[in-house]
Structure formats: structure tokens, C-alpha cells
Amino acid sequence: MKAMLSGIVVAIIVAIGAAYVLDTEFQRTAAVAFTTTGARI
């Protein structure tokens, strides 16, 4: 029972951390992500 509960807690912590990282670091608008000399939006 203790291992199952700790696994659930770790899964929740990992999910919250992943959501924070994806929302703040990796998502960019198309205008920012694809700004080069040869690309037009």
C-alpha cells in the first residue's frame, strides 16, 4: 500500500512539473518559432 501511494504521489509531481515546463519553456507562437529570412507567415 505504501509503494502504491508513493507511486501516485510521484506521478502527480512529475505531471505538474511537466505541465509547468511545457507551458513556460517549449511553447512558442508560430511567428516566433518560424522567423527566418526565407519564411513568411
PDB file with SEQRES, HELIX, SHEET and CRYST1 records, atoms N, CA, C and O in Angstrom:
SEQRES   1 A   41  MET LYS ALA MET LEU SER GLY ILE VAL VAL ALA ILE ILE          
SEQRES   2 A   41  VAL ALA ILE GLY ALA ALA TYR VAL LEU ASP THR GLU PHE          
SEQRES   3 A   41  GLN ARG THR ALA ALA VAL ALA PHE THR THR THR GLY ALA          
SEQRES   4 A   41  ARG ILE                                                      
HELIX    1 AA1 LYS A    2  VAL A   21  1                                  20    
HELIX    2 AA2 LEU A   22  PHE A   26  3                                   5    
HELIX    3 AA3 ALA A   30  ALA A   33  1                                   4    
CRYST1    1.000    1.000    1.000  90.00  90.00  90.00 P 1           1          
ATOM      1  N   MET A   1       0.826  -1.192   0.000  1.00  0.00           N  
ATOM      2  CA  MET A   1       0.000   0.000   0.000  1.00  0.00           C  
ATOM      3  C   MET A   1       0.871   1.257   0.000  1.00  0.00           C  
ATOM      4  O   MET A   1       0.549   2.247  -0.658  1.00  0.00           O  
ATOM      5  N   LYS A   2       1.965   1.207   0.737  1.00  0.00           N  
ATOM      6  CA  LYS A   2       2.850   2.363   0.827  1.00  0.00           C  
ATOM      7  C   LYS A   2       3.522   2.649  -0.518  1.00  0.00           C  
ATOM      8  O   LYS A   2       3.685   3.806  -0.906  1.00  0.00           O  
ATOM      9  N   ALA A   3       3.911   1.579  -1.228  1.00  0.00           N  
ATOM     10  CA  ALA A   3       4.554   1.750  -2.535  1.00  0.00           C  
ATOM     11  C   ALA A   3       3.565   2.312  -3.555  1.00  0.00           C  
ATOM     12  O   ALA A   3       3.936   3.142  -4.385  1.00  0.00           O  
ATOM     13  N   MET A   4       2.325   1.871  -3.498  1.00  0.00           N  
ATOM     14  CA  MET A   4       1.310   2.366  -4.427  1.00  0.00           C  
ATOM     15  C   MET A   4       1.024   3.851  -4.187  1.00  0.00           C  
ATOM     16  O   MET A   4       0.908   4.629  -5.134  1.00  0.00           O  
ATOM     17  N   LEU A   5       0.912   4.230  -2.934  1.00  0.00           N  
ATOM     18  CA  LEU A   5       0.646   5.629  -2.598  1.00  0.00           C  
ATOM     19  C   LEU A   5       1.812   6.525  -3.001  1.00  0.00           C  
ATOM     20  O   LEU A   5       1.605   7.616  -3.532  1.00  0.00           O  
ATOM     21  N   SER A   6       3.037   6.066  -2.751  1.00  0.00           N  
ATOM     22  CA  SER A   6       4.196   6.883  -3.137  1.00  0.00           C  
ATOM     23  C   SER A   6       4.319   6.969  -4.651  1.00  0.00           C  
ATOM     24  O   SER A   6       4.762   7.996  -5.164  1.00  0.00           O  
ATOM     25  N   GLY A   7       3.942   5.928  -5.380  1.00  0.00           N  
ATOM     26  CA  GLY A   7       3.946   5.971  -6.838  1.00  0.00           C  
ATOM     27  C   GLY A   7       2.945   6.979  -7.383  1.00  0.00           C  
ATOM     28  O   GLY A   7       3.234   7.693  -8.343  1.00  0.00           O  
ATOM     29  N   ILE A   8       1.782   7.034  -6.775  1.00  0.00           N  
ATOM     30  CA  ILE A   8       0.770   8.011  -7.184  1.00  0.00           C  
ATOM     31  C   ILE A   8       1.250   9.430  -6.918  1.00  0.00           C  
ATOM     32  O   ILE A   8       1.066  10.316  -7.752  1.00  0.00           O  
ATOM     33  N   VAL A   9       1.863   9.649  -5.766  1.00  0.00           N  
ATOM     34  CA  VAL A   9       2.371  10.977  -5.416  1.00  0.00           C  
ATOM     35  C   VAL A   9       3.473  11.402  -6.389  1.00  0.00           C  
ATOM     36  O   VAL A   9       3.499  12.549  -6.835  1.00  0.00           O  
ATOM     37  N   VAL A  10       4.375  10.488  -6.714  1.00  0.00           N  
ATOM     38  CA  VAL A  10       5.448  10.809  -7.662  1.00  0.00           C  
ATOM     39  C   VAL A  10       4.877  11.108  -9.038  1.00  0.00           C  
ATOM     40  O   VAL A  10       5.342  12.031  -9.706  1.00  0.00           O  
ATOM     41  N   ALA A  11       3.877  10.347  -9.478  1.00  0.00           N  
ATOM     42  CA  ALA A  11       3.259  10.589 -10.779  1.00  0.00           C  
ATOM     43  C   ALA A  11       2.605  11.962 -10.832  1.00  0.00           C  
ATOM     44  O   ALA A  11       2.693  12.648 -11.850  1.00  0.00           O  
ATOM     45  N   ILE A  12       1.959  12.367  -9.760  1.00  0.00           N  
ATOM     46  CA  ILE A  12       1.330  13.695  -9.706  1.00  0.00           C  
ATOM     47  C   ILE A  12       2.385  14.795  -9.762  1.00  0.00           C  
ATOM     48  O   ILE A  12       2.209  15.791 -10.462  1.00  0.00           O  
ATOM     49  N   ILE A  13       3.474  14.616  -9.028  1.00  0.00           N  
ATOM     50  CA  ILE A  13       4.541  15.620  -9.032  1.00  0.00           C  
ATOM     51  C   ILE A  13       5.177  15.734 -10.408  1.00  0.00           C  
ATOM     52  O   ILE A  13       5.448  16.841 -10.872  1.00  0.00           O  
ATOM     53  N   VAL A  14       5.420  14.601 -11.070  1.00  0.00           N  
ATOM     54  CA  VAL A  14       6.004  14.620 -12.416  1.00  0.00           C  
ATOM     55  C   VAL A  14       5.051  15.290 -13.404  1.00  0.00           C  
ATOM     56  O   VAL A  14       5.490  16.056 -14.261  1.00  0.00           O  
ATOM     57  N   ALA A  15       3.762  15.013 -13.294  1.00  0.00           N  
ATOM     58  CA  ALA A  15       2.781  15.621 -14.198  1.00  0.00           C  
ATOM     59  C   ALA A  15       2.713  17.132 -14.013  1.00  0.00           C  
ATOM     60  O   ALA A  15       2.638  17.868 -14.997  1.00  0.00           O  
ATOM     61  N   ILE A  16       2.736  17.597 -12.791  1.00  0.00           N  
ATOM     62  CA  ILE A  16       2.705  19.044 -12.537  1.00  0.00           C  
ATOM     63  C   ILE A  16       3.974  19.707 -13.055  1.00  0.00           C  
ATOM     64  O   ILE A  16       3.917  20.782 -13.651  1.00  0.00           O  
ATOM     65  N   GLY A  17       5.120  19.067 -12.829  1.00  0.00           N  
ATOM     66  CA  GLY A  17       6.383  19.616 -13.322  1.00  0.00           C  
ATOM     67  C   GLY A  17       6.433  19.663 -14.837  1.00  0.00           C  
ATOM     68  O   GLY A  17       6.902  20.647 -15.408  1.00  0.00           O  
ATOM     69  N   ALA A  18       5.957  18.615 -15.499  1.00  0.00           N  
ATOM     70  CA  ALA A  18       5.946  18.587 -16.961  1.00  0.00           C  
ATOM     71  C   ALA A  18       5.011  19.648 -17.524  1.00  0.00           C  
ATOM     72  O   ALA A  18       5.340  20.296 -18.517  1.00  0.00           O  
ATOM     73  N   ALA A  19       3.868  19.829 -16.912  1.00  0.00           N  
ATOM     74  CA  ALA A  19       2.927  20.847 -17.375  1.00  0.00           C  
ATOM     75  C   ALA A  19       3.530  22.241 -17.239  1.00  0.00           C  
ATOM     76  O   ALA A  19       3.355  23.081 -18.122  1.00  0.00           O  
ATOM     77  N   TYR A  20       4.237  22.490 -16.142  1.00  0.00           N  
ATOM     78  CA  TYR A  20       4.870  23.792 -15.943  1.00  0.00           C  
ATOM     79  C   TYR A  20       5.956  24.037 -16.978  1.00  0.00           C  
ATOM     80  O   TYR A  20       6.021  25.117 -17.565  1.00  0.00           O  
ATOM     81  N   VAL A  21       6.806  23.051 -17.206  1.00  0.00           N  
ATOM     82  CA  VAL A  21       7.903  23.209 -18.173  1.00  0.00           C  
ATOM     83  C   VAL A  21       7.356  23.399 -19.573  1.00  0.00           C  
ATOM     84  O   VAL A  21       7.848  24.255 -20.308  1.00  0.00           O  
ATOM     85  N   LEU A  22       6.361  22.635 -19.961  1.00  0.00           N  
ATOM     86  CA  LEU A  22       5.816  22.756 -21.319  1.00  0.00           C  
ATOM     87  C   LEU A  22       5.109  24.087 -21.529  1.00  0.00           C  
ATOM     88  O   LEU A  22       5.158  24.644 -22.625  1.00  0.00           O  
ATOM     89  N   ASP A  23       4.459  24.599 -20.504  1.00  0.00           N  
ATOM     90  CA  ASP A  23       3.757  25.876 -20.648  1.00  0.00           C  
ATOM     91  C   ASP A  23       4.711  27.062 -20.678  1.00  0.00           C  
ATOM     92  O   ASP A  23       4.415  28.068 -21.324  1.00  0.00           O  
ATOM     93  N   THR A  24       5.839  26.970 -20.000  1.00  0.00           N  
ATOM     94  CA  THR A  24       6.711  28.139 -19.902  1.00  0.00           C  
ATOM     95  C   THR A  24       7.889  28.107 -20.854  1.00  0.00           C  
ATOM     96  O   THR A  24       8.332  29.167 -21.295  1.00  0.00           O  
ATOM     97  N   GLU A  25       8.413  26.948 -21.188  1.00  0.00           N  
ATOM     98  CA  GLU A  25       9.666  26.883 -21.931  1.00  0.00           C  
ATOM     99  C   GLU A  25       9.500  26.516 -23.403  1.00  0.00           C  
ATOM    100  O   GLU A  25      10.130  27.145 -24.254  1.00  0.00           O  
ATOM    101  N   PHE A  26       8.696  25.547 -23.725  1.00  0.00           N  
ATOM    102  CA  PHE A  26       8.734  24.953 -25.052  1.00  0.00           C  
ATOM    103  C   PHE A  26       7.678  25.474 -26.009  1.00  0.00           C  
ATOM    104  O   PHE A  26       7.835  25.322 -27.221  1.00  0.00           O  
ATOM    105  N   GLN A  27       6.621  26.075 -25.520  1.00  0.00           N  
ATOM    106  CA  GLN A  27       5.585  26.552 -26.422  1.00  0.00           C  
ATOM    107  C   GLN A  27       5.889  27.970 -26.865  1.00  0.00           C  
ATOM    108  O   GLN A  27       6.088  28.870 -26.049  1.00  0.00           O  
ATOM    109  N   ARG A  28       5.921  28.149 -28.186  1.00  0.00           N  
ATOM    110  CA  ARG A  28       6.123  29.473 -28.767  1.00  0.00           C  
ATOM    111  C   ARG A  28       5.103  29.666 -29.877  1.00  0.00           C  
ATOM    112  O   ARG A  28       4.599  28.695 -30.441  1.00  0.00           O  
ATOM    113  N   THR A  29       4.803  30.902 -30.185  1.00  0.00           N  
ATOM    114  CA  THR A  29       3.885  31.167 -31.279  1.00  0.00           C  
ATOM    115  C   THR A  29       4.574  30.852 -32.602  1.00  0.00           C  
ATOM    116  O   THR A  29       5.800  30.764 -32.659  1.00  0.00           O  
ATOM    117  N   ALA A  30       3.802  30.684 -33.653  1.00  0.00           N  
ATOM    118  CA  ALA A  30       4.364  30.378 -34.960  1.00  0.00           C  
ATOM    119  C   ALA A  30       5.227  31.534 -35.464  1.00  0.00           C  
ATOM    120  O   ALA A  30       6.227  31.300 -36.144  1.00  0.00           O  
ATOM    121  N   ALA A  31       4.862  32.766 -35.147  1.00  0.00           N  
ATOM    122  CA  ALA A  31       5.635  33.919 -35.579  1.00  0.00           C  
ATOM    123  C   ALA A  31       7.029  33.915 -34.964  1.00  0.00           C  
ATOM    124  O   ALA A  31       7.988  34.344 -35.605  1.00  0.00           O  
ATOM    125  N   VAL A  32       7.149  33.443 -33.748  1.00  0.00           N  
ATOM    126  CA  VAL A  32       8.456  33.396 -33.081  1.00  0.00           C  
ATOM    127  C   VAL A  32       9.221  32.144 -33.519  1.00  0.00           C  
ATOM    128  O   VAL A  32      10.427  32.215 -33.757  1.00  0.00           O  
ATOM    129  N   ALA A  33       8.552  31.024 -33.626  1.00  0.00           N  
ATOM    130  CA  ALA A  33       9.225  29.756 -33.915  1.00  0.00           C  
ATOM    131  C   ALA A  33       9.764  29.684 -35.333  1.00  0.00           C  
ATOM    132  O   ALA A  33      10.809  29.072 -35.556  1.00  0.00           O  
ATOM    133  N   PHE A  34       9.086  30.290 -36.295  1.00  0.00           N  
ATOM    134  CA  PHE A  34       9.457  30.137 -37.695  1.00  0.00           C  
ATOM    135  C   PHE A  34       9.920  31.439 -38.323  1.00  0.00           C  
ATOM    136  O   PHE A  34       9.705  31.656 -39.516  1.00  0.00           O  
ATOM    137  N   THR A  35      10.547  32.304 -37.552  1.00  0.00           N  
ATOM    138  CA  THR A  35      11.042  33.557 -38.080  1.00  0.00           C  
ATOM    139  C   THR A  35      12.445  33.358 -38.649  1.00  0.00           C  
ATOM    140  O   THR A  35      13.427  33.251 -37.915  1.00  0.00           O  
ATOM    141  N   THR A  36      12.505  33.312 -39.965  1.00  0.00           N  
ATOM    142  CA  THR A  36      13.788  33.239 -40.670  1.00  0.00           C  
ATOM    143  C   THR A  36      13.710  34.171 -41.869  1.00  0.00           C  
ATOM    144  O   THR A  36      12.674  34.791 -42.111  1.00  0.00           O  
ATOM    145  N   THR A  37      14.781  34.271 -42.606  1.00  0.00           N  
ATOM    146  CA  THR A  37      14.764  35.161 -43.768  1.00  0.00           C  
ATOM    147  C   THR A  37      13.953  34.606 -44.912  1.00  0.00           C  
ATOM    148  O   THR A  37      13.486  35.367 -45.760  1.00  0.00           O  
ATOM    149  N   GLY A  38      13.769  33.274 -44.960  1.00  0.00           N  
ATOM    150  CA  GLY A  38      13.071  32.676 -46.082  1.00  0.00           C  
ATOM    151  C   GLY A  38      11.627  32.291 -45.799  1.00  0.00           C  
ATOM    152  O   GLY A  38      10.942  31.795 -46.693  1.00  0.00           O  
ATOM    153  N   ALA A  39      11.153  32.503 -44.598  1.00  0.00           N  
ATOM    154  CA  ALA A  39       9.786  32.090 -44.247  1.00  0.00           C  
ATOM    155  C   ALA A  39       8.895  33.306 -44.050  1.00  0.00           C  
ATOM    156  O   ALA A  39       9.267  34.284 -43.401  1.00  0.00           O  
ATOM    157  N   ARG A  40       7.708  33.210 -44.632  1.00  0.00           N  
ATOM    158  CA  ARG A  40       6.723  34.262 -44.426  1.00  0.00           C  
ATOM    159  C   ARG A  40       5.505  33.660 -43.744  1.00  0.00           C  
ATOM    160  O   ARG A  40       5.131  32.514 -43.995  1.00  0.00           O  
ATOM    161  N   ILE A  41       4.905  34.446 -42.890  1.00  0.00           N  
ATOM    162  CA  ILE A  41       3.685  33.992 -42.204  1.00  0.00           C  
ATOM    163  C   ILE A  41       2.524  34.824 -42.692  1.00  0.00           C  
ATOM    164  O   ILE A  41       1.392  34.621 -42.253  1.00  0.00           O  
TER     165      ILE A  41                                                      
END                                                                             
